């Protein structure tokens, strides 16, 4: 039964895992977004304490 011969399929398996582990992650890491979020306002807003009666 030739389909049980692991010689061609093992090399295909190893090569496909090398592609998944080496080539694809480097392409994903190099991806940059077009619209990077930027902080609009860095100064803190002034908050007033509440003067509610809590009793």
C-alpha positions as CSV (number, residue, x, y, z in Angstrom):
1,X,0.0,0.0,0.0
2,X,1.9,3.1,-1.2
3,X,-0.2,5.6,0.8
4,X,1.5,4.3,4.0
5,X,4.9,5.3,2.9
6,X,5.9,8.3,5.1
7,X,8.7,9.5,2.9
8,X,6.9,12.1,0.8
9,X,4.3,13.1,3.3
10,X,6.7,13.6,6.2
11,X,8.7,16.2,4.2
12,X,5.5,17.9,3.2
13,X,4.4,18.1,6.8
14,X,7.8,19.5,8.0
15,X,7.8,22.0,5.2
16,X,4.3,23.2,5.9
17,X,5.1,23.6,9.6
18,X,8.2,25.6,8.8
19,X,6.0,27.9,6.7
20,X,3.5,28.3,9.5
21,X,6.2,28.9,12.1
22,X,8.7,31.1,10.3
23,X,7.2,32.8,7.2
24,X,3.7,33.6,8.3
25,X,4.4,35.2,11.7
26,X,7.1,37.5,10.2
27,X,4.5,38.8,7.7
28,X,1.9,39.3,10.4
29,X,4.4,41.1,12.7
30,X,5.4,43.5,9.8
31,X,1.7,44.5,9.3
32,X,1.0,48.0,10.3
33,X,-2.4,49.7,10.6
34,X,-3.2,52.7,8.5
35,X,-4.8,54.7,11.3
36,X,-2.8,54.6,14.5
37,X,-4.8,55.8,17.5
38,X,-3.4,59.0,18.9
39,X,-4.2,60.6,22.3
40,X,-6.3,63.7,21.6
41,X,-5.8,65.6,24.9
42,X,-3.1,64.8,27.5
43,X,-4.0,67.3,30.1
44,X,-6.3,66.2,33.0
45,X,-9.7,67.7,33.3
46,X,-10.6,69.4,36.6
47,X,-13.2,67.4,38.6
48,X,-15.3,69.0,41.3
49,X,-16.3,67.0,44.3
50,X,-20.0,66.3,44.8
51,X,-21.7,68.1,47.7
52,X,-24.5,65.6,48.2
53,X,-25.7,64.8,51.7
54,X,-25.1,61.1,52.3
55,X,-27.1,60.8,55.5
